[in-house]
């Protein structure tokens, strides 16, 4: 992913649908007024419209707002559409979302104690 995103500690997904035609100002208003959040240097806010093949991301880099836009060529994101809320996700869930997977993974391999092979 982009070098810009390496310093991100907080990832937020606007579940449901967002008017993806909005630019920086419109998305910033949604973050502040609808969800009551502040744009901070370590937070990325993600928005998806009705077409699940594109999303926009918004963050503050310390000197200005950065707007990301990605449109997939042949696939779709598995965007959470269950309710209109701002859901904080982990960096792992962000990677899953960007890889076309659901952020709600059924299960994963759990770490265990090392044991003798013989």
N, C-alpha and C positions, 0 to 999 in steps of 0.2 A: 504494500500500500504506500501511499505518499509519505515522504519524510515528515511533512507537516503534522501528520497524525500520530507520530511516535510519542509526543509529549502529552497526548490526551490521556486523562485519568477517568473522565466521566463521559459516557456515551448515553444519549437520550434518544428514544425513538418515539415520534408522534404516531401512535397507533391510529387505526382508522384511515380516513382519507384527508388529504390536504390539497388545496388548490395549488398545484405545482407551478402555475404561471406566476406566482408571487416571486418577487425578488428579495434582496437583502432586507429592505425596510419592512415589507409585508411579513416575512418570516420572523423578523425580530419582534414585531408587534405581537405575533402569535405566541412566541416564547414568553414574552413579558406579561401580556394581558390575559391570555387564555390559560397559560400554565403557571404563571406567577414565578417564573425563573429568571435569573440574570445570566447574560452571556458572559462567561468567564474564560480566561485563557486556556484552561485545561478541560473544557467541555465542548463536545460536538453534538449538535442537534440535527436529527435526521427526519426527513419528511418524504412521503410518497403519495402520489396522486392515485387516480383510479387505475391507470395503467401501471402494472407492477414491474414494468421493464425499465423504470427510471426513478431516480430519487435525487433529492437535493440535501445538502448538508450545510450547516451554518455554524461558524465559530468566530471568536474574537482572538486575534493573534497578538494583541498588545498594542498594535498601532492602527488597526482597522479591522473591519469585518471581512471574512473570507467566505465566499459562496462556492460550494462544490456542486457539480452536476454530473451524474453518470447515467448513461443510457446503454442498456445491454443490447447486443446485436441479435441473439437468437434464444434468449431465455428470460425468465422472470425471477424477481426476488420473492421470497416467501415472507412478505410483510405481515406483521401481526395486525389483524383487522377487527379484533374482538370488541373493542370499545374505543371511544375517543379519549385518550389519556396520554400522558407523557410517562413513558416507561424507561427507567434507567436499566441499562444492560451492561454486562461485563465486557471487557476487551475480547474474551473468547467468543461471546455471543455476537459481538460486532463482526468478528472474522467469519463466523458461521453465516451471518446474514449476507455479507459481501461475497461469500462463496456459493450463494444460492440455497443455503440450508435454512431450516427453521431455527429460531432462537430457543424453541422449546424442544430440546432433544430428549428422547425417551429415557435414555440411560447412557452412561459412558463407562469405560473400564475404570474401576476404582483402584487406587494405590493400595498396596498391601505390604506386609512385612516380608523381608527377604527370608527365604528358607533354604535349607541345604538341598542340593540336587541329588544327593545320594543317601 
